[in-house]
Amino acid sequence: MPQNRPVLVLGCGVSGLSSSILLLQAGHAVTIWARELPPHTTSNQAAALWFPYLAHPMERVGPWASRTLAYFKQHLLPDPASGCRPTRVQDLYAHPVETPWWAGAVAAYRRLAADELPAGYVDGFETESVVIDTSVYMDYLVAWFRRLGGEIVQREVTGIEEATAECKWVVNCTGLGSRQLFGDESLHPVRGQTVKVRLNGVEHSILDDEGPNGLGYIIPRSADIVLGGTAQAADWDTNVRSADQAEILRKAANLHPAFGEVQVLAAGVGLRPVRHEVRLEAERIGDALVVHNYGHGGAGFTLSWGCAEETRMKVEG
């Protein structure tokens, strides 16, 4: 495998940084170009719980998610400075479920007892997960990248030729930017609004995707609890909406009685980059190799290290 291969990575969100770190560790020289840098990336707005949400197809997503969870456990959880910590996540259903759809991505899970289910739910499962405090983790990744010798340049790329003229190995982690940069009209935003509230003693995460409070979630972090959410397709509005916030708080109170009264700390909006399937493939553009790694939907953190490993292999392939 060629060492010290120069690689240009487009995008400084979680996918771009994770891919860049593994490339640097493999001996390549890596530069990142990005229009937005942490803390102003889409990744910084994410609730960032390990859970394979709104990403397809599952036969590829499952292995990427599983490898990412293993990477978090081995490399990130042992370091308190990473902003990552273990959590239990409960996935709720309003109808009987034989096996959760995400079962193949985890080592083990258990069915919730009837007295553990909130009103309106008849089934649910619990598994080990990881919660990632993006306000800490994204800066942690940037510092890690720079410590390995990587360079970051804040620069917007309006045409892929700008990148391929600079470098013959390019990794595309531009997320929604790929819609314009590569004409990928299958890529669209799914708007997610969140509310951060003061800690109240609840320590496990709770999810409802399709039930009476879907999309609803409660994700405790070290300094706050993230409540959500919305899944508004083809909605580019990044402004916080008061009606959405009220609905988020209502759903949280239904999911757990501790959220009947909360102290709101902040609110935010992120646009998930969704397409019919994650695009992780190599493409020849002129004499350059472009490896695409985007379209992770609501699972950017969940798939980050698994996709980064495959990205590195395609660069080297």
Buried (B, 14 or more C-beta within 10 A) or exposed (E): EEEEBEBBBBBBBBBBBBBBBBBBEBEBBBBBBBBBBBEEBBBBBBBBBBBBBBBBEBEBBBBBBBBBBEBBBEEBBEEEEBBBBEBBBBBBBBEEBEEBEBEBBBEEBEEBEEEEBBEEBEBBBBBBBBBBBBBBBBBBBBEBBEEBEBEBEEEEBEEBEBBBEBBBBBBBBBBBBBBEBBEBEEBBBBBBBBBBBEBBEBEBBBBBBEBBBBBBBBBBBEEBBBBBBBBBEEBEEBEBBEEBBEBBBEBBBBBBEBBEEBEEBEBBBBBBBBBEEBBBEBBEBEEBBBBBBBBBBBBBBBBBBBBBBBBBBBBBE
